[in-house]
Amino acid sequence: MEFDDFFFRKLALGIGIAGILLLAAMSAATKPLEVSIPEINGGMLQKKVSTEGIVKNRFYSKNTLLFELVDGKSIKAVVFSPTEKELKEIENSAVIRIEGTVQEYKGKIEIVAEKVKRID
């Protein structure tokens, strides 16, 4: 069986389209789950989530920023090695949106934040 240029062009186009569709599917799968704070529970451990609330009890020590995020209920959140921008945005009474991973620390659920954005 002999292959010509037309065959290889069709094959390359098909593989390219399949690759783009696969990337789109993977992108949607890695998007964080949009949840409210009361919806976060132990069944979400190691899942990426996005939530928002009011910052309370902010504490910074040893390159770690700890705070509670409140929206009806509260959840502990942590930012390791925060940037100067994050330190300014995450202050008591600020309304912020965070994206991060739900984890358990000392028997309590918390979010390890990877992205932070002030929204008030």
Secondary structure by P-SEA (a helix, b strand, c coil): ccccaaaaaaaaaaaaaaaaaaaaaaaaaaccccccccccccccccccccbbbbbccccccccbbbbbbbccbbbbbbbccccaaaaaaccccccbbbbbbbbbcccbbbbbccbbbbcc
